[in-house]
Amino acid sequence: MKPHRMDGVSLSFGLIFLMVALWWAASQVITLQLPAVGWIVAGGLIFFGVVGLLGAIRSGRREVPAPVPATASVETPGDLPPEMHASIVRELLDDPADKFSREQQSAERPHEI
């Protein structure tokens, strides 16, 4: 089960349900003459139900901000001119096996003057 952020509406309903269950348990042991409490509890449940519905409707209407276009700029590192930077990049992208075979061929052949 993945953890999620706390939901105030769910917490409120949970607490109300707990209070109703405790009230019922207490009424089984103690006899209290409070007839208006049922109407208060019913009114509170209806109020929290309406608040929950309004919260659910309002959360579904969030506007998604328009994406911001990214800006890209090409910068050459340090004080290198673009041509030298390009040659360094080409050298880095070359296959090392090709470079090694060229060096081996040049070492095997003597330089003619």
Jmol script that loads the backbone (N, CA, C; Angstrom):
load data "model"
ATOM      1  N   MET A   1       0.846  -1.171   0.000  1.00  0.00           N
ATOM      2  CA  MET A   1       0.000   0.000   0.000  1.00  0.00           C
ATOM      3  C   MET A   1       0.891   1.234   0.000  1.00  0.00           C
ATOM      4  N   LYS A   2       0.601   2.129  -0.888  1.00  0.00           N
ATOM      5  CA  LYS A   2       1.432   3.301  -1.050  1.00  0.00           C
ATOM      6  C   LYS A   2       0.915   4.446  -0.170  1.00  0.00           C
ATOM      7  N   PRO A   3       1.793   5.140   0.567  1.00  0.00           N
ATOM      8  CA  PRO A   3       1.340   6.238   1.430  1.00  0.00           C
ATOM      9  C   PRO A   3       0.841   7.412   0.597  1.00  0.00           C
ATOM     10  N   HIS A   4      -0.119   8.141   1.145  1.00  0.00           N
ATOM     11  CA  HIS A   4      -0.671   9.299   0.441  1.00  0.00           C
ATOM     12  C   HIS A   4      -0.825  10.440   1.428  1.00  0.00           C
ATOM     13  N   ARG A   5      -1.124  11.599   0.899  1.00  0.00           N
ATOM     14  CA  ARG A   5      -1.260  12.766   1.768  1.00  0.00           C
ATOM     15  C   ARG A   5      -2.564  12.678   2.555  1.00  0.00           C
ATOM     16  N   MET A   6      -2.599  13.365   3.677  1.00  0.00           N
ATOM     17  CA  MET A   6      -3.769  13.315   4.540  1.00  0.00           C
ATOM     18  C   MET A   6      -4.930  14.057   3.889  1.00  0.00           C
ATOM     19  N   ASP A   7      -6.113  13.465   3.964  1.00  0.00           N
ATOM     20  CA  ASP A   7      -7.319  14.064   3.409  1.00  0.00           C
ATOM     21  C   ASP A   7      -8.174  14.533   4.577  1.00  0.00           C
ATOM     22  N   GLY A   8      -8.413  15.831   4.666  1.00  0.00           N
ATOM     23  CA  GLY A   8      -9.168  16.395   5.777  1.00  0.00           C
ATOM     24  C   GLY A   8     -10.606  15.925   5.831  1.00  0.00           C
ATOM     25  N   VAL A   9     -11.231  15.743   4.677  1.00  0.00           N
ATOM     26  CA  VAL A   9     -12.624  15.301   4.636  1.00  0.00           C
ATOM     27  C   VAL A   9     -12.733  13.880   5.178  1.00  0.00           C
ATOM     28  N   SER A  10     -11.825  12.997   4.734  1.00  0.00           N
ATOM     29  CA  SER A  10     -11.851  11.618   5.218  1.00  0.00           C
ATOM     30  C   SER A  10     -11.582  11.564   6.714  1.00  0.00           C
ATOM     31  N   LEU A  11     -10.660  12.380   7.185  1.00  0.00           N
ATOM     32  CA  LEU A  11     -10.369  12.432   8.616  1.00  0.00           C
ATOM     33  C   LEU A  11     -11.595  12.900   9.395  1.00  0.00           C
ATOM     34  N   SER A  12     -12.300  13.904   8.876  1.00  0.00           N
ATOM     35  CA  SER A  12     -13.499  14.416   9.550  1.00  0.00           C
ATOM     36  C   SER A  12     -14.571  13.341   9.638  1.00  0.00           C
ATOM     37  N   PHE A  13     -14.822  12.645   8.520  1.00  0.00           N
ATOM     38  CA  PHE A  13     -15.837  11.599   8.538  1.00  0.00           C
ATOM     39  C   PHE A  13     -15.430  10.452   9.461  1.00  0.00           C
ATOM     40  N   GLY A  14     -14.165  10.122   9.497  1.00  0.00           N
ATOM     41  CA  GLY A  14     -13.699   9.080  10.395  1.00  0.00           C
ATOM     42  C   GLY A  14     -13.919   9.458  11.847  1.00  0.00           C
ATOM     43  N   LEU A  15     -13.612  10.709  12.182  1.00  0.00           N
ATOM     44  CA  LEU A  15     -13.822  11.164  13.562  1.00  0.00           C
ATOM     45  C   LEU A  15     -15.303  11.203  13.914  1.00  0.00           C
ATOM     46  N   ILE A  16     -16.139  11.634  12.963  1.00  0.00           N
ATOM     47  CA  ILE A  16     -17.581  11.655  13.214  1.00  0.00           C
ATOM     48  C   ILE A  16     -18.100  10.241  13.421  1.00  0.00           C
ATOM     49  N   PHE A  17     -17.658   9.308  12.580  1.00  0.00           N
ATOM     50  CA  PHE A  17     -18.083   7.919  12.734  1.00  0.00           C
ATOM     51  C   PHE A  17     -17.640   7.371  14.092  1.00  0.00           C
ATOM     52  N   LEU A  18     -16.434   7.698  14.509  1.00  0.00           N
ATOM     53  CA  LEU A  18     -15.934   7.256  15.808  1.00  0.00           C
ATOM     54  C   LEU A  18     -16.758   7.841  16.934  1.00  0.00           C
ATOM     55  N   MET A  19     -17.128   9.127  16.836  1.00  0.00           N
ATOM     56  CA  MET A  19     -17.951   9.755  17.873  1.00  0.00           C
ATOM     57  C   MET A  19     -19.333   9.117  17.935  1.00  0.00           C
ATOM     58  N   VAL A  20     -19.925   8.811  16.765  1.00  0.00           N
ATOM     59  CA  VAL A  20     -21.241   8.160  16.750  1.00  0.00           C
ATOM     60  C   VAL A  20     -21.151   6.780  17.378  1.00  0.00           C
ATOM     61  N   ALA A  21     -20.086   6.029  17.059  1.00  0.00           N
ATOM     62  CA  ALA A  21     -19.927   4.696  17.642  1.00  0.00           C
ATOM     63  C   ALA A  21     -19.733   4.785  19.153  1.00  0.00           C
ATOM     64  N   LEU A  22     -18.942   5.751  19.619  1.00  0.00           N
ATOM     65  CA  LEU A  22     -18.757   5.928  21.065  1.00  0.00           C
ATOM     66  C   LEU A  22     -20.058   6.368  21.737  1.00  0.00           C
ATOM     67  N   TRP A  23     -20.816   7.224  21.062  1.00  0.00           N
ATOM     68  CA  TRP A  23     -22.104   7.672  21.601  1.00  0.00           C
ATOM     69  C   TRP A  23     -23.052   6.482  21.747  1.00  0.00           C
ATOM     70  N   TRP A  24     -23.065   5.615  20.733  1.00  0.00           N
ATOM     71  CA  TRP A  24     -23.918   4.426  20.789  1.00  0.00           C
ATOM     72  C   TRP A  24     -23.481   3.517  21.945  1.00  0.00           C
ATOM     73  N   ALA A  25     -22.152   3.304  22.078  1.00  0.00           N
ATOM     74  CA  ALA A  25     -21.657   2.447  23.159  1.00  0.00           C
ATOM     75  C   ALA A  25     -21.998   3.035  24.523  1.00  0.00           C
ATOM     76  N   ALA A  26     -21.870   4.364  24.643  1.00  0.00           N
ATOM     77  CA  ALA A  26     -22.195   5.013  25.916  1.00  0.00           C
ATOM     78  C   ALA A  26     -23.687   4.939  26.191  1.00  0.00           C
ATOM     79  N   SER A  27     -24.517   5.039  25.170  1.00  0.00           N
ATOM     80  CA  SER A  27     -25.967   4.993  25.375  1.00  0.00           C
ATOM     81  C   SER A  27     -26.442   3.597  25.773  1.00  0.00           C
ATOM     82  N   GLN A  28     -25.651   2.572  25.488  1.00  0.00           N
ATOM     83  CA  GLN A  28     -26.004   1.224  25.913  1.00  0.00           C
ATOM     84  C   GLN A  28     -25.783   1.054  27.416  1.00  0.00           C
ATOM     85  N   VAL A  29     -24.851   1.822  27.958  1.00  0.00           N
ATOM     86  CA  VAL A  29     -24.538   1.715  29.381  1.00  0.00           C
ATOM     87  C   VAL A  29     -25.295   2.767  30.192  1.00  0.00           C
ATOM     88  N   ILE A  30     -25.351   3.987  29.684  1.00  0.00           N
ATOM     89  CA  ILE A  30     -25.952   5.114  30.400  1.00  0.00           C
ATOM     90  C   ILE A  30     -27.189   5.562  29.634  1.00  0.00           C
ATOM     91  N   THR A  31     -28.264   5.827  30.323  1.00  0.00           N
ATOM     92  CA  THR A  31     -29.487   6.310  29.686  1.00  0.00           C
ATOM     93  C   THR A  31     -29.523   7.828  29.809  1.00  0.00           C
ATOM     94  N   LEU A  32     -29.499   8.502  28.673  1.00  0.00           N
ATOM     95  CA  LEU A  32     -29.566   9.966  28.638  1.00  0.00           C
ATOM     96  C   LEU A  32     -30.781  10.368  27.815  1.00  0.00           C
ATOM     97  N   GLN A  33     -31.487  11.366  28.240  1.00  0.00           N
ATOM     98  CA  GLN A  33     -32.659  11.858  27.526  1.00  0.00           C
ATOM     99  C   GLN A  33     -32.273  13.111  26.740  1.00  0.00           C
ATOM    100  N   LEU A  34     -31.697  12.918  25.559  1.00  0.00           N
ATOM    101  CA  LEU A  34     -31.310  14.028  24.693  1.00  0.00           C
ATOM    102  C   LEU A  34     -31.836  13.767  23.279  1.00  0.00           C
ATOM    103  N   PRO A  35     -33.098  14.060  22.997  1.00  0.00           N
ATOM    104  CA  PRO A  35     -33.651  13.748  21.687  1.00  0.00           C
ATOM    105  C   PRO A  35     -33.116  14.646  20.566  1.00  0.00           C
ATOM    106  N   ALA A  36     -32.683  15.850  20.865  1.00  0.00           N
ATOM    107  CA  ALA A  36     -32.230  16.774  19.824  1.00  0.00           C
ATOM    108  C   ALA A  36     -30.855  16.398  19.272  1.00  0.00           C
ATOM    109  N   VAL A  37     -30.111  15.548  19.977  1.00  0.00           N
ATOM    110  CA  VAL A  37     -28.763  15.194  19.534  1.00  0.00           C
ATOM    111  C   VAL A  37     -28.805  14.457  18.196  1.00  0.00           C
ATOM    112  N   GLY A  38     -29.829  13.642  17.983  1.00  0.00           N
ATOM    113  CA  GLY A  38     -29.951  12.929  16.702  1.00  0.00           C
ATOM    114  C   GLY A  38     -30.067  13.880  15.524  1.00  0.00           C
ATOM    115  N   TRP A  39     -30.837  14.962  15.712  1.00  0.00           N
ATOM    116  CA  TRP A  39     -30.967  15.955  14.637  1.00  0.00           C
ATOM    117  C   TRP A  39     -29.664  16.720  14.429  1.00  0.00           C
ATOM    118  N   ILE A  40     -28.941  16.980  15.514  1.00  0.00           N
ATOM    119  CA  ILE A  40     -27.656  17.689  15.386  1.00  0.00           C
ATOM    120  C   ILE A  40     -26.651  16.810  14.640  1.00  0.00           C
ATOM    121  N   VAL A  41     -26.607  15.520  14.976  1.00  0.00           N
ATOM    122  CA  VAL A  41     -25.691  14.608  14.301  1.00  0.00           C
ATOM    123  C   VAL A  41     -26.068  14.481  12.825  1.00  0.00           C
ATOM    124  N   ALA A  42     -27.370  14.360  12.539  1.00  0.00           N
ATOM    125  CA  ALA A  42     -27.818  14.247  11.144  1.00  0.00           C
ATOM    126  C   ALA A  42     -27.471  15.515  10.356  1.00  0.00           C
ATOM    127  N   GLY A  43     -27.711  16.665  10.972  1.00  0.00           N
ATOM    128  CA  GLY A  43     -27.376  17.931  10.308  1.00  0.00           C
ATOM    129  C   GLY A  43     -25.878  18.056  10.071  1.00  0.00           C
ATOM    130  N   GLY A  44     -25.084  17.629  11.050  1.00  0.00           N
ATOM    131  CA  GLY A  44     -23.623  17.675  10.885  1.00  0.00           C
ATOM    132  C   GLY A  44     -23.144  16.755   9.769  1.00  0.00           C
ATOM    133  N   LEU A  45     -23.726  15.554   9.690  1.00  0.00           N
ATOM    134  CA  LEU A  45     -23.352  14.638   8.613  1.00  0.00           C
ATOM    135  C   LEU A  45     -23.735  15.185   7.244  1.00  0.00           C
ATOM    136  N   ILE A  46     -24.917  15.796   7.164  1.00  0.00           N
ATOM    137  CA  ILE A  46     -25.330  16.404   5.890  1.00  0.00           C
ATOM    138  C   ILE A  46     -24.399  17.554   5.534  1.00  0.00           C
ATOM    139  N   PHE A  47     -24.036  18.383   6.512  1.00  0.00           N
ATOM    140  CA  PHE A  47     -23.122  19.497   6.257  1.00  0.00           C
ATOM    141  C   PHE A  47     -21.772  18.998   5.752  1.00  0.00           C
ATOM    142  N   PHE A  48     -21.209  17.997   6.432  1.00  0.00           N
ATOM    143  CA  PHE A  48     -19.912  17.478   5.997  1.00  0.00           C
ATOM    144  C   PHE A  48     -20.016  16.779   4.637  1.00  0.00           C
ATOM    145  N   GLY A  49     -21.161  16.177   4.361  1.00  0.00           N
ATOM    146  CA  GLY A  49     -21.362  15.572   3.045  1.00  0.00           C
ATOM    147  C   GLY A  49     -21.357  16.613   1.941  1.00  0.00           C
ATOM    148  N   VAL A  50     -22.039  17.728   2.172  1.00  0.00           N
ATOM    149  CA  VAL A  50     -22.070  18.812   1.187  1.00  0.00           C
ATOM    150  C   VAL A  50     -20.677  19.413   1.015  1.00  0.00           C
ATOM    151  N   VAL A  51     -19.962  19.612   2.112  1.00  0.00           N
ATOM    152  CA  VAL A  51     -18.597  20.145   2.025  1.00  0.00           C
ATOM    153  C   VAL A  51     -17.701  19.185   1.241  1.00  0.00           C
ATOM    154  N   GLY A  52     -17.848  17.890   1.485  1.00  0.00           N
ATOM    155  CA  GLY A  52     -17.052  16.902   0.749  1.00  0.00           C
ATOM    156  C   GLY A  52     -17.368  16.902  -0.733  1.00  0.00           C
ATOM    157  N   LEU A  53     -18.657  16.999  -1.079  1.00  0.00           N
ATOM    158  CA  LEU A  53     -19.037  17.056  -2.496  1.00  0.00           C
ATOM    159  C   LEU A  53     -18.492  18.314  -3.164  1.00  0.00           C
ATOM    160  N   LEU A  54     -18.607  19.449  -2.492  1.00  0.00           N
ATOM    161  CA  LEU A  54     -18.076  20.693  -3.078  1.00  0.00           C
ATOM    162  C   LEU A  54     -16.565  20.616  -3.248  1.00  0.00           C
ATOM    163  N   GLY A  55     -15.878  20.021  -2.288  1.00  0.00           N
ATOM    164  CA  GLY A  55     -14.424  19.867  -2.395  1.00  0.00           C
ATOM    165  C   GLY A  55     -14.044  18.957  -3.547  1.00  0.00           C
ATOM    166  N   ALA A  56     -14.799  17.875  -3.749  1.00  0.00           N
ATOM    167  CA  ALA A  56     -14.508  16.958  -4.853  1.00  0.00           C
ATOM    168  C   ALA A  56     -14.777  17.617  -6.196  1.00  0.00           C
ATOM    169  N   ILE A  57     -15.855  18.379  -6.291  1.00  0.00           N
ATOM    170  CA  ILE A  57     -16.163  19.066  -7.555  1.00  0.00           C
ATOM    171  C   ILE A  57     -15.123  20.132  -7.849  1.00  0.00           C
ATOM    172  N   ARG A  58     -14.736  20.886  -6.822  1.00  0.00           N
ATOM    173  CA  ARG A  58     -13.761  21.966  -7.016  1.00  0.00           C
ATOM    174  C   ARG A  58     -12.381  21.435  -7.382  1.00  0.00           C
ATOM    175  N   SER A  59     -11.980  20.301  -6.806  1.00  0.00           N
ATOM    176  CA  SER A  59     -10.649  19.777  -7.098  1.00  0.00           C
ATOM    177  C   SER A  59     -10.561  19.245  -8.530  1.00  0.00           C
ATOM    178  N   GLY A  60     -11.675  18.850  -9.128  1.00  0.00           N
ATOM    179  CA  GLY A  60     -11.670  18.351 -10.506  1.00  0.00           C
ATOM    180  C   GLY A  60     -11.577  19.461 -11.533  1.00  0.00           C
ATOM    181  N   ARG A  61     -11.756  20.706 -11.133  1.00  0.00           N
ATOM    182  CA  ARG A  61     -11.764  21.826 -12.074  1.00  0.00           C
ATOM    183  C   ARG A  61     -10.470  22.627 -12.075  1.00  0.00           C
ATOM    184  N   ARG A  62      -9.410  22.046 -11.630  1.00  0.00           N
ATOM    185  CA  ARG A  62      -8.137  22.780 -11.612  1.00  0.00           C
ATOM    186  C   ARG A  62      -7.656  23.004 -13.028  1.00  0.00           C
ATOM    187  N   GLU A  63      -7.202  24.210 -13.275  1.00  0.00           N
ATOM    188  CA  GLU A  63      -6.669  24.534 -14.590  1.00  0.00           C
ATOM    189  C   GLU A  63      -5.194  24.168 -14.642  1.00  0.00           C
ATOM    190  N   VAL A  64      -4.831  23.500 -15.712  1.00  0.00           N
ATOM    191  CA  VAL A  64      -3.439  23.120 -15.901  1.00  0.00           C
ATOM    192  C   VAL A  64      -2.744  24.278 -16.599  1.00  0.00           C
ATOM    193  N   PRO A  65      -1.653  24.792 -16.030  1.00  0.00           N
ATOM    194  CA  PRO A  65      -0.963  25.912 -16.684  1.00  0.00           C
ATOM    195  C   PRO A  65      -0.378  25.477 -18.031  1.00  0.00           C
ATOM    196  N   ALA A  66      -0.346  26.423 -18.950  1.00  0.00           N
ATOM    197  CA  ALA A  66       0.205  26.140 -20.278  1.00  0.00           C
ATOM    198  C   ALA A  66       1.701  25.861 -20.162  1.00  0.00           C
ATOM    199  N   PRO A  67       2.200  24.916 -20.959  1.00  0.00           N
ATOM    200  CA  PRO A  67       3.639  24.626 -20.888  1.00  0.00           C
ATOM    201  C   PRO A  67       4.456  25.817 -21.383  1.00  0.00           C
ATOM    202  N   VAL A  68       5.556  26.023 -20.711  1.00  0.00           N
ATOM    203  CA  VAL A  68       6.453  27.118 -21.069  1.00  0.00           C
ATOM    204  C   VAL A  68       7.505  26.572 -22.026  1.00  0.00           C
ATOM    205  N   PRO A  69       7.655  27.208 -23.202  1.00  0.00           N
ATOM    206  CA  PRO A  69       8.664  26.697 -24.139  1.00  0.00           C
ATOM    207  C   PRO A  69      10.073  26.891 -23.578  1.00  0.00           C
ATOM    208  N   ALA A  70      10.876  25.879 -23.770  1.00  0.00           N
ATOM    209  CA  ALA A  70      12.251  25.928 -23.275  1.00  0.00           C
ATOM    210  C   ALA A  70      13.124  26.718 -24.243  1.00  0.00           C
ATOM    211  N   THR A  71      14.049  27.451 -23.689  1.00  0.00           N
ATOM    212  CA  THR A  71      14.990  28.188 -24.529  1.00  0.00           C
ATOM    213  C   THR A  71      16.344  27.500 -24.431  1.00  0.00           C
ATOM    214  N   ALA A  72      16.941  27.313 -25.568  1.00  0.00           N
ATOM    215  CA  ALA A  72      18.252  26.662 -25.607  1.00  0.00           C
ATOM    216  C   ALA A  72      19.270  27.626 -26.193  1.00  0.00           C
ATOM    217  N   SER A  73      20.429  27.632 -25.606  1.00  0.00           N
ATOM    218  CA  SER A  73      21.510  28.445 -26.140  1.00  0.00           C
ATOM    219  C   SER A  73      22.772  27.593 -26.163  1.00  0.00           C
ATOM    220  N   VAL A  74      23.546  27.769 -27.198  1.00  0.00           N
ATOM    221  CA  VAL A  74      24.776  27.002 -27.357  1.00  0.00           C
ATOM    222  C   VAL A  74      25.922  27.859 -26.853  1.00  0.00           C
ATOM    223  N   GLU A  75      26.636  27.327 -25.902  1.00  0.00           N
ATOM    224  CA  GLU A  75      27.775  28.047 -25.357  1.00  0.00           C
ATOM    225  C   GLU A  75      29.010  27.181 -25.505  1.00  0.00           C
ATOM    226  N   THR A  76      30.086  27.790 -25.918  1.00  0.00           N
ATOM    227  CA  THR A  76      31.343  27.046 -25.994  1.00  0.00           C
ATOM    228  C   THR A  76      32.052  27.216 -24.661  1.00  0.00           C
ATOM    229  N   PRO A  77      32.554  26.123 -24.099  1.00  0.00           N
ATOM    230  CA  PRO A  77      33.198  26.233 -22.793  1.00  0.00           C
ATOM    231  C   PRO A  77      34.521  26.991 -22.878  1.00  0.00           C
ATOM    232  N   GLY A  78      34.742  27.792 -21.878  1.00  0.00           N
ATOM    233  CA  GLY A  78      36.016  28.508 -21.788  1.00  0.00           C
ATOM    234  C   GLY A  78      36.183  29.543 -22.892  1.00  0.00           C
ATOM    235  N   ASP A  79      37.445  29.754 -23.323  1.00  0.00           N
ATOM    236  CA  ASP A  79      37.757  30.755 -24.338  1.00  0.00           C
ATOM    237  C   ASP A  79      38.033  30.120 -25.690  1.00  0.00           C
ATOM    238  N   LEU A  80      37.556  28.916 -25.929  1.00  0.00           N
ATOM    239  CA  LEU A  80      37.840  28.230 -27.189  1.00  0.00           C
ATOM    240  C   LEU A  80      37.002  28.805 -28.322  1.00  0.00           C
ATOM    241  N   PRO A  81      37.608  28.972 -29.480  1.00  0.00           N
ATOM    242  CA  PRO A  81      36.808  29.363 -30.638  1.00  0.00           C
ATOM    243  C   PRO A  81      35.938  28.174 -31.069  1.00  0.00           C
ATOM    244  N   PRO A  82      34.836  28.413 -31.751  1.00  0.00           N
ATOM    245  CA  PRO A  82      33.929  27.334 -32.134  1.00  0.00           C
ATOM    246  C   PRO A  82      34.597  26.236 -32.975  1.00  0.00           C
ATOM    247  N   GLU A  83      35.566  26.606 -33.827  1.00  0.00           N
ATOM    248  CA  GLU A  83      36.220  25.604 -34.669  1.00  0.00           C
ATOM    249  C   GLU A  83      37.011  24.612 -33.820  1.00  0.00           C
ATOM    250  N   MET A  84      37.738  25.118 -32.820  1.00  0.00           N
ATOM    251  CA  MET A  84      38.530  24.242 -31.971  1.00  0.00           C
ATOM    252  C   MET A  84      37.615  23.365 -31.119  1.00  0.00           C
ATOM    253  N   HIS A  85      36.526  23.944 -30.646  1.00  0.00           N
ATOM    254  CA  HIS A  85      35.568  23.172 -29.866  1.00  0.00           C
ATOM    255  C   HIS A  85      34.982  22.045 -30.722  1.00  0.00           C
ATOM    256  N   ALA A  86      34.666  22.336 -31.962  1.00  0.00           N
ATOM    257  CA  ALA A  86      34.118  21.316 -32.859  1.00  0.00           C
ATOM    258  C   ALA A  86      35.129  20.201 -33.101  1.00  0.00           C
ATOM    259  N   SER A  87      36.414  20.547 -33.251  1.00  0.00           N
ATOM    260  CA  SER A  87      37.416  19.511 -33.483  1.00  0.00           C
ATOM    261  C   SER A  87      37.588  18.625 -32.239  1.00  0.00           C
ATOM    262  N   ILE A  88      37.489  19.216 -31.062  1.00  0.00           N
ATOM    263  CA  ILE A  88      37.584  18.431 -29.827  1.00  0.00           C
ATOM    264  C   ILE A  88      36.410  17.466 -29.737  1.00  0.00           C
ATOM    265  N   VAL A  89      35.229  17.952 -30.071  1.00  0.00           N
ATOM    266  CA  VAL A  89      34.051  17.093 -30.019  1.00  0.00           C
ATOM    267  C   VAL A  89      34.186  15.961 -31.034  1.00  0.00           C
ATOM    268  N   ARG A  90      34.654  16.271 -32.241  1.00  0.00           N
ATOM    269  CA  ARG A  90      34.849  15.223 -33.259  1.00  0.00           C
ATOM    270  C   ARG A  90      35.841  14.177 -32.767  1.00  0.00           C
ATOM    271  N   GLU A  91      36.924  14.631 -32.142  1.00  0.00           N
ATOM    272  CA  GLU A  91      37.934  13.707 -31.636  1.00  0.00           C
ATOM    273  C   GLU A  91      37.357  12.811 -30.541  1.00  0.00           C
ATOM    274  N   LEU A  92      36.521  13.376 -29.690  1.00  0.00           N
ATOM    275  CA  LEU A  92      35.910  12.577 -28.642  1.00  0.00           C
ATOM    276  C   LEU A  92      34.900  11.575 -29.186  1.00  0.00           C
ATOM    277  N   LEU A  93      34.265  11.921 -30.297  1.00  0.00           N
ATOM    278  CA  LEU A  93      33.271  11.023 -30.876  1.00  0.00           C
ATOM    279  C   LEU A  93      33.885   9.962 -31.773  1.00  0.00           C
ATOM    280  N   ASP A  94      35.150  10.130 -32.162  1.00  0.00           N
ATOM    281  CA  ASP A  94      35.813   9.124 -33.004  1.00  0.00           C
ATOM    282  C   ASP A  94      35.939   7.818 -32.243  1.00  0.00           C
ATOM    283  N   ASP A  95      35.926   6.725 -32.995  1.00  0.00           N
ATOM    284  CA  ASP A  95      36.086   5.398 -32.412  1.00  0.00           C
ATOM    285  C   ASP A  95      37.552   5.209 -32.018  1.00  0.00           C
ATOM    286  N   PRO A  96      37.840   4.875 -30.761  1.00  0.00           N
ATOM    287  CA  PRO A  96      39.238   4.711 -30.333  1.00  0.00           C
ATOM    288  C   PRO A  96      39.945   3.587 -31.093  1.00  0.00           C
ATOM    289  N   ALA A  97      39.216   2.581 -31.549  1.00  0.00           N
ATOM    290  CA  ALA A  97      39.838   1.481 -32.295  1.00  0.00           C
ATOM    291  C   ALA A  97      40.389   1.987 -33.620  1.00  0.00           C
ATOM    292  N   ASP A  98      39.679   2.875 -34.288  1.00  0.00           N
ATOM    293  CA  ASP A  98      40.176   3.439 -35.542  1.00  0.00           C
ATOM    294  C   ASP A  98      41.440   4.255 -35.305  1.00  0.00           C
ATOM    295  N   LYS A  99      41.441   5.052 -34.255  1.00  0.00           N
ATOM    296  CA  LYS A  99      42.605   5.876 -33.942  1.00  0.00           C
ATOM    297  C   LYS A  99      43.812   4.983 -33.631  1.00  0.00           C
ATOM    298  N   PHE A 100      43.602   3.910 -32.871  1.00  0.00           N
ATOM    299  CA  PHE A 100      44.677   2.998 -32.522  1.00  0.00           C
ATOM    300  C   PHE A 100      45.239   2.314 -33.778  1.00  0.00           C
ATOM    301  N   SER A 101      44.349   1.877 -34.688  1.00  0.00           N
ATOM    302  CA  SER A 101      44.837   1.209 -35.906  1.00  0.00           C
ATOM    303  C   SER A 101      45.608   2.189 -36.794  1.00  0.00           C
ATOM    304  N   ARG A 102      45.206   3.446 -36.856  1.00  0.00           N
ATOM    305  CA  ARG A 102      45.952   4.439 -37.646  1.00  0.00           C
ATOM    306  C   ARG A 102      47.328   4.679 -37.039  1.00  0.00           C
ATOM    307  N   GLU A 103      47.405   4.744 -35.698  1.00  0.00           N
ATOM    308  CA  GLU A 103      48.702   4.944 -35.051  1.00  0.00           C
ATOM    309  C   GLU A 103      49.611   3.742 -35.265  1.00  0.00           C
ATOM    310  N   GLN A 104      49.055   2.550 -35.251  1.00  0.00           N
ATOM    311  CA  GLN A 104      49.848   1.341 -35.480  1.00  0.00           C
ATOM    312  C   GLN A 104      50.376   1.305 -36.907  1.00  0.00           C
ATOM    313  N   GLN A 105      49.549   1.683 -37.866  1.00  0.00           N
ATOM    314  CA  GLN A 105      49.994   1.693 -39.260  1.00  0.00           C
ATOM    315  C   GLN A 105      51.089   2.725 -39.475  1.00  0.00           C
ATOM    316  N   SER A 106      50.952   3.884 -38.858  1.00  0.00           N
ATOM    317  CA  SER A 106      51.984   4.911 -39.035  1.00  0.00           C
ATOM    318  C   SER A 106      53.277   4.512 -38.314  1.00  0.00           C
ATOM    319  N   ALA A 107      53.190   3.759 -37.239  1.00  0.00           N
ATOM    320  CA  ALA A 107      54.402   3.319 -36.525  1.00  0.00           C
ATOM    321  C   ALA A 107      55.102   2.206 -37.294  1.00  0.00           C
ATOM    322  N   GLU A 108      54.353   1.378 -38.038  1.00  0.00           N
ATOM    323  CA  GLU A 108      54.953   0.290 -38.799  1.00  0.00           C
ATOM    324  C   GLU A 108      55.667   0.801 -40.029  1.00  0.00           C
ATOM    325  N   ARG A 109      55.158   1.874 -40.630  1.00  0.00           N
ATOM    326  CA  ARG A 109      55.821   2.427 -41.809  1.00  0.00           C
ATOM    327  C   ARG A 109      56.792   3.522 -41.379  1.00  0.00           C
ATOM    328  N   PRO A 110      57.996   3.462 -41.832  1.00  0.00           N
ATOM    329  CA  PRO A 110      58.938   4.537 -41.494  1.00  0.00           C
ATOM    330  C   PRO A 110      58.559   5.796 -42.259  1.00  0.00           C
ATOM    331  N   HIS A 111      58.808   6.889 -41.651  1.00  0.00           N
ATOM    332  CA  HIS A 111      58.532   8.176 -42.302  1.00  0.00           C
ATOM    333  C   HIS A 111      59.594   8.441 -43.360  1.00  0.00           C
ATOM    334  N   GLU A 112      59.116   8.746 -44.535  1.00  0.00           N
ATOM    335  CA  GLU A 112      60.064   9.071 -45.613  1.00  0.00           C
ATOM    336  C   GLU A 112      60.250  10.575 -45.681  1.00  0.00           C
ATOM    337  N   ILE A 113      61.503  10.960 -45.817  1.00  0.00           N
ATOM    338  CA  ILE A 113      61.815  12.388 -45.880  1.00  0.00           C
ATOM    339  C   ILE A 113      62.172  12.782 -47.284  1.00  0.00           C
TER     340      ILE A 113
END
end "model"
wireframe off; spacefill off
backbone 0.3
color backbone group
